[in-house]
Amino acid sequence: MASHLDLEEQEQLDSVKRFWSQYGNLVVGVLIVALASFSAWNGWNWWQRDQSVKAAAMFDELSRAAQAGDAERTGRIFTDLKDRYGRTAFAEQGGLLNARVQADAGQVDAAKAALEWVGANATEMEYQTVAHLRLAGLLLDAKQYDEALKQLQAATAPGFEGLVDDRRGDVLFAQGKPDEAKAAYQKSWQAMDPKLDYRRLVEAKLVSLGSPPAADGSKSAGAGDSK
């Protein structure tokens, strides 16, 4: 009986030896790759967290400079923020905040540059769209109408349609195209939630152009019809 068991054990041992002889290098290679991938993943997560913590601290510093109205310091901090941590949301938020401070200080070129950076580099479409919208406003003020319209074409984040069409209407009206402006304002008014106060401003623009929005075109009327 013991001899029979010894033979079975020897056969199993021989099978294991043959397996490792044939596939051992492959198994070891797979394990090394798996362990390396796991280590790399942990390292990447640690690096991301480290970047976020440092970017958050720098953004806090930028916010304090912005609250103090220090455009020069705000701009300097934003430059460091985007250079060091440009792939973080804090850099995108910092760009929008810096643009507002620079615009308020009359540094229009610096404001445009910050918005252009956010529009081109933000990973979130919402930040891109806000940057394009605000840049379109600055270009409108500078009477660079065609450039403003190009910025609005790039503002494509869902949920911003009403604001984009409103700004487009402003540009078209400034270009001396009242009929096209009316159409843009009408689209803006229809896209906005009736509860938004901003919608009243769009409605006032339509009224001033002699084209008050039709009641049956509103979202509230549509909701009432569906009841």
Residue, then its C-alpha position, 0 to 999 in steps of 0.5 A: m500500500a505504501s509502495h502504491l502511494d509512493l508511486e502515485e506521489q512520484e508520478q504527481l511530482d514528475s508531472v509538476k516537474r514537467f509542467w514547470s519545465q515547460y511553462g515555468n518561465l511563462v508563469v514566472g513572467v506573468l507573475i512579474v508582469a502582474l506584480a509590476s502592474f499592481s505596483a505601477w497602479n499603486g504608484w500612479n494613484w499615490w502620485q495623483r493624490d500627491q499632485s491633487v494635494k499640492a495643487a489644492a494648496m496652491f489653488d487656496e493661495l491663488s484664491r486668497a490673492a484673488q479675494a485681495g484683488d491682487a491681479e499680479r500675484t494671482g497671475r503669477i500663482f496661476t502660471d505656477l499652478k498650470d505649469r506644475y499641475g496642469r492636469t488637475a481640476f484645480a488648474e482649470q478652476g484657477g484659470l477661470l478665477n485668474a481670468r476674472v481677476q485679470a479682466d476686473a483689473g483691466q488686464v484683458d490680454a492676460a484674461k484672454a490668455a488664461l481662458e484660452w488655456v482652459g479652453a484648450n487644456a481642460t479635461e472637463m467639457e464643462y470647464q472648456t465651455v465656460a472658458h469659451l463663453r467668457l472668452a466670447g464675451l471679452l471678444l464681443d467687448a473688443k468687437q472681434y465678432d467673428e472670433a467670438l462666434k468661433q469660441l461659441q461654436a466650441a462651447t458644446a457641453p450639454g446643459f449650456e445651450g441656453l447660455v451659448d445661444d444668448r451670447r450668440g444673440d448678443v454677438l449677432f445683434a452687435q454685428g447688425k443682424p437683428d433677425e439672426a439675433k432674435a432667432a438665437y435669443q428665441k432658441s436660448w429662451q426655449a432651452m432654459d428652464p422657466k424657473l431660471d431668473y436669467r431667462r427673464l433677461v433673454e425674454a427682455k431682449l426679445v421684447s426689446l427687439g419686438s419679438p416676445p417669445a410665444a407662450d406655447g413655445s415655452k417649456s412650462a407650456g409644454a409641461g402643462d400640455s403633457k398633463 
